[in-house]
Amino acid sequence: MRTALTPALTLALLLALSAPALAQSAPTDQDLEALRFYTGQGDEVSAEAELRRLRSQFPGWTPPENMAAQQASQPSTEIDLIYRRIADGDVAGAQRSIAETRKSFPGWAPPAEMEQLLAITEAQQGFDAAVAAGQAQEAIAIVRGAPALLRCDRVNNAWKTAEMQVALADSGGALATYRGVLSACTGFAEIVATLEKASAVATPAQMQELFALVRPRFASNAAALDTLEARLLGVAPAGAATATATAPATAPAPASTAPASTAPPPRRAAAPAPSAPTPSAPAAAPQAPASSGSLPRQGDGRLAATRSAAQSGAWAECLARSTNPGSAELAYERAWCAYNLDRPAEALAGFAQMERARISPDLTRDARFGMALSYLDQNMTDNAAQLAAATDFTREQRLTIESIILNQRGVRAYERKDYHRAIAFLDAMEDMGKLTRDLAILRAYAYLNLDKRDEAYRQFETLHRQLATKETRAGMAASR
């Protein structure tokens, strides 16, 4: 709200300023930076031009005789060096630079933002070291002393804190930490991952409470939450048909045709190129991010080492090198490693960071490809299908995604005894050249369950000629 000055106060302010003081009488250190630079470089022409400009702007100013020997009273490049060292995780180096800068510029003090950034970087390193060493009490003490570690843009810290609480037999504290994430954070991928992790320590009733907590905040993701709840609690999702046994009515299906054996999404070699228990209360409540939660595109110095580990297939090393990514690029590399270690919920969070960054059309597309694969790895078929419909994938990416979608839908239709739809989905896979032998056997049993014995026998016989197995023999016998 703007406060108006009274006439008396305005007059007093004007009288307090002498005429010369109303205008700046001498250049500041910032004004002199260019002149010092040109003088130090021996660029006499540029120095003379800059000197003329300063004399014109400050008529009463007399330049010192030896400009090159003059030193600024406030640091400039020194501050940039400190921030670079903090970004590199060189806490000791940043602290040395601050001490040296204080000595060179006695009137300078590091700004609050710099001190906070340095403190959180140091705390993060201490927390990571404590977690890696299995020092649960130390890790929890660190986050209690630095609650900024539990911001939603550092959600991995909250997950690790809960793991440390579990290690101290404090499942109540772990559950409270998970609840804090679910209450504060806004990224749906992080919510899904947190619910998955909470299911390891929560009772069914507690899980229902957690789902009830997030549903009002993620109403547009209701179907995905229904599917996730069904998977974690072992109940049928709302509105879904009750699953049935996979065996056909007329003959037992071979074990290889069980829907649980549907082909998983393909693994990637690397990302596409571009002792005393603690109190039961949580270490601290996770905090919502100050912004939308998106990471900067670049700037995390661990990218090269992480990418090297990923390219060599060292997935665990890749994850160890990329904790709490500081850039979308690093989050993307980490996502592929999490995916290859069968941690699709964490992978989804990393891919989503890259997708939001919009670095380039190709990388955005590849991030959405990773998101679709991660959804499929969690049997969230409809989410993957919606994403695929809105994305211009490459031909190979589309074949991969759509074949897995058809696979999962075909098997689920078979489970529901909707054999006509099961056959249609599996026929579409065959048209794409993606129908596997176990799914071909499943399709033959679908025909058998529809009492189309001739077609069932023909398909079993074709498979038997290709490779005779006990499954094909059993299918031919049942079809006669």
N, C-alpha and C positions, 0 to 999 in steps of 0.2 A: 504494500500500500504506500502510495507516494505521500510524503508529509510536506506541506507548504511552509515556506519560510515566512515569518512575520516581517513586515517592513523594517522594524527596529533591528531584528537579528540580521537581516540582509545588509543594512547600513553598517552595523558593527563589524561584519565580516569584511566589507569593502574597506573600512577605515583601518582594519588590522593589517591590510596588505599595502605595503608601500608601492609606489608606481613601478620601481625596478623589479619588485618581487612578483608582479603580475605576469611577467614573462620570464622564461628560463634564461638565466644569464650565462650559463656555461654548459657545455655538453656533458652528458653522463658517460659512464663507462661503456654503456651499450652504444651510445652515439659514436664513441671513439674506436669501436672494434675494427671497423673497416680500415681506418687510418693506421692503426697499429699493425694490421695484417699487411697492408701494402708496404709500409715502412720496413717491417721485418723481412719481407721478401725482396727488398731492394727495388721495388717497382716505383721508380720516381715519378713517372708520368701519372699513374693512377693515384699515388699519394698526393701529388700536387693538386690534382683535380678534386680529391676528397677534402683537402685542406681548404681550397677556395669555397667549397660548399659549406663547410663548417663555419668559416669566417663570415660568410653571408648570413647564415642562420643565427650565429652568436656574435654580433658585432663587437661586443666588449671583451671577448675572450682572447687571451694570448696563449698560443700553443707552447708547450714546453720545448726546450731546446733539443732534447734527445728523446724523441717520441718512442723509438724502439726500446729504450730502457725503461719506459713507463710501464707499470704493471697495473692491470685491472684490479679494482677493489672487490669484485665479485667473480666467482668462477663461472665458466661457460662450458668449455670442452671437458673440464674435469667432471662436471655433473653428468654429461653424456657417458663418460667412461664408467662412472659409478652405476648408472642404470644398465649399461651393457653387461657389467659383471653380475649384477643381480639377475638379469635375464638368463645369463649362462649358469646360474646356480653357484657362482663363485662368491659365497658369503664372506669368506676370509679376505678375499681380494677386494671386495666392495668395502669392507670395514677398514682395510688399510688405506684405500683411496679416500675415504671420508676423513680419516685421521690426517692424512697428508694435505688434503684440501683445507681443513681447519687451520693447519699450521701455516699454509701459504696465504690464507685469507682469514685473518683473525676475527673479522667481524661477521663471518659467515656461519650459519648453522644449517644442517640438513633439513629440508622441508618435511612436514609431517607425513606427506604421502610417501616420500622416500623411506623414512624410518619404518612406516607400516609395511611397505612392500618388502623391505629387508627382513623385518621380523617374521612375516608370514612365510617367506622363503626359507629362513632358518628353521622355523617350526616344522615346516613340511619335510625338510630333510631329516630332522630329528624323529619325526613321526614315522617316516618311511623306514629309517634304520631300526627303530624299535619294533616295528611290525615284522621286518625281515628277520630280526633276531628272536622273534617270539616273545618279546618283553611286553606282555599285555598291559601290566600296570603302568609302565613307563609311557606306552603309547596313549593310553587313556588320560594320563596326567597331562600329556602335551596338548591334547585337544581341549581339555578343560581350561588350560591356560591360554589357548589361542582359538577361541570359538570360530574365528573366521575360516579355520580349516574345514568347517562343516557347512560352508556355503554350498548351494545346490550345484554350482559350476565345478565343485570339487566333490561330487557325490561319492566317488570311490572312497574318500576318507571316511564317510559315514558308514559305508558297507564294511570297511576294514575295522572300524571301531566296534561295530556289532560283532564281528568275528572275534575280536579280542575279548569282548565281554562274554561271549560263549566259552572261550578258552578258560575264563575265570569262573565258569559255572554260573554266570549271571545272565540267564536267558531272559529274565524280566527286563534287565537293562538293555539287552540287544533288541528286544521287541519294541521297547520305548524309542530306541534310536531309529529303527525302521519306521515306526509311526511318525516320528518327526519328519523324515524324508517325505512320506506320503502326504503329510499335512502342508508342507512348505513348497515342494518342488513342482515345477510346471511341465516338464518334459515327459510325455507319455511313455517313451522308451525307458526312462529312468524309473517310472512308476511300476512298469511291468517287471523290470529286473528286481526292484525292491520287494514286490509281492512274492516273487519266486524265492528270493533269499529268506524272507520272513517265514515262508511255509516250512522251513527246516526247524524252526524253534517255536512256532505258534500252534496252538490246538486248533481243531476245525472251527470251534466257536470264535476263537480270536481272529482267525483268518476271515470269517464272515464279517466281523466287525471292521477289519481293515478294508475289505471290499466296499462295505457300506460307507466308509470314510471317503473313499476316492470317487465313488460313482457320481455324486453331485457335481464334482469338479471336472469330470470327464464324461459328460453325458453323450457327447458325440462318439465316444469310443465304447458305448455300452455293449455292442456285440462282441468286441474283442475281450472286454472284461468278463463277459459271460463265458466265453471259450476258455479263458485263462482260469477262471474259478472252477470250471468243470474239470479241467486237467489237474489242478492242484489239489482239489478236494475229492476228486473221483466221483463227481455227480454229473448228471446230464445237464447241459446248458439249457437255459430257459427257452422253451418253445421247440426244443430239439426232440427228434424221435429217439426212443430208447434203443441203445445199441444192442444187437443180438449176436449170438455166436456166429463164427465165420463158417462153420461147417454147413455144406449144402444139405437139403432135405433127404436126398437119396443116397448119398455116400459121404464118408468123412473126407474133408479136404486135406490134402497134404500139408504138412507143417510149413512148407515154403510159401504157401499162399496166404498165410495169416496176415491180416492188414497191418499188424505192427511191424511187418518187415518191408513196408514200402520203402522205395529207394530214397535215401536222404539226399539233400542238395549236395552238389559237387563241392569238394574241398579245393581251395585255391592255394597255389604255391606261394603267392605273395599278392599284395594289392596291385591292381592294374597300375602301370607306370603313370604318373604325373610325378601267586600263590595264595594269599589271603583274598577272599572274594571282595569285590568292590560293591559299593551301594547299588541298589537296584535301579536308581535313577539313571537316565542316559547321561553320557559325557557332556552333551550340550545339545540344544535343539538345532537341527539343520536350518540354515538360513536361506531364504529365497535369494536368487542372484539379483544384483543391482540392475542388470539389463535383461534382455530376452533370453539370456543363457547361451547365446552364440559365442563361439570362440573367435579370436582374430584368425585370419587366414594363415599367416606364417609367424615365425618368430621363436619357435621352440627349438633350441639348439641341439636337442637329442634326436632330431629327425633322421640324420644320416646313419647313426648307430642303430636306431630302431629299424630302419629300412633294410640295413645290412642283415640284421638278425632275421627279419621276415623273409628275405630273399634266400636265405640258407635253410629255411624251414625250422628255425629255432624259435617256435612259437612262444614257449615259456620265457625265454630270454627277451623276446620282443616285448612281452607284457611287462616284464620287470624294468625294462629300459624306458617305458612310456607311461608310467603311472601319472595320473592327474595331468593329462595333456594340456599344454599351454597354447596350442594352435589347432586349427581344424585339420591341417595336413597330418599332424602327429596322431590326432584322434582317429583319422581314417586308416593309417597304417596299423594302429593298435586294434581297430575294429576287425580287420582281416585276421589278425593273430588270435583274437578272442573267438572269432568264428571257427577257425581251424582247431581250436581247443574245445569245441563244443560248448561254448558259452554264448549262445545266440542273443540273449537279452542284452548283455554288455556290448556285443558287437552292434546290435541295433542302435544303441545310444551313440556309439562312435560314428556310424554311418549317417545318422541324423544330423550330427554336428557338421559333417562335411556337406551334406545336402543343403543345410541352412546357409552355409558360407557362400555358396554360388560362385566358386572360384572360376569355373569354366563350364560350358555346357557338357563337355565330355566327362569331367570329374563329377559333376552333379548327377549325370546319368549313371555312372559307375557306382556312386554312393547309393542311388536308389536301387540299383541291382543288388548291392549288398544288403540293403534293407529288406528287399523282397525275399532273398535267400534266408535271412534271419527270421522273418515271419514264418516261412515255410518250415524251417527247422523246429519251430515251436507249434507246428500244425495250425497256424493262424492263416488258413488258406484264403479266406475272404479278404483279409487285409492285403495279402500279396496280390490277389487278383485285382483289387481296386488300384493298387500302386502300378501294376503292369498296364492297366488300361489307360493310365494317365501319363505314361512314360514312353518316349521313343527309344526303346532299347535297340541294340544291334541285333542282327538276325540270330547270332549264336546265343546272346543273352535271352532273347525272347523264346527261343526253342527250349533253353534250359528251364526258364521259369514256367512256361506254359506246360511243359511235359510233367513237371513236378505237381503243378496244380491239378492236371488231369489225373495223375497217379493218385493223389490224396482223395480227390472227389470220387474216383472210380472205386477205390477200396471202401470208402465210407458208404457209398451207395450199396455195395455188396453187403456190408455189415447190416444195413437196414433192410436187406432182402429186396431192394429195388434193383432187380437184376437187369431190367431193360436199360436203366440209366447207367449201371455199371458197365454194361457192354458198350454203350455209346461212348463213354469216356475212354475206355481202353481201345476201342477202334480208332478214336482220334489220336491216341498215342501212337498206334501202329502207323497211321498215315504220316506222322511226323518222323517215323523211323526210330522211336524211343521206347517201343514196347519191349520189356524185358521178359525172359523166359518164365519167371515166377508169376508175373502178371498175365502172361498168355495162358498159363495153367488156370489161374483164377477165372479168366474169361470163359474158358471151356467149362468150368464148373458152373458158371452163371447160366450158360446154355442148358446144362444138365438140370439145374434147378427150375428152369422154365419148361422142362420136359421136352426140350428139343434135342432128343438123344442122337439123332443122325448127325446134326451139326457138332454136337459135343464130341461124339466119337471121332468125327473127321479131324477136329482140332487136336484132340489127344493123340491121334494116330500120326498126324504131321509132326507134332513135337516128339513123339516116340522115334520116328525115323531119323530125326535130327540128332537125338541123344536119348537112348533108352534108359529110363530110370524107374524106380519103384513107383514114383508119383504118376508117370505116364501110364504104366501098366495098370495101376489102381483106377485111373480115370477111364481107360478103355474098358476095363471090366465092368465098372459101374454104368457105362453108357450102353452096354449091349442090351 
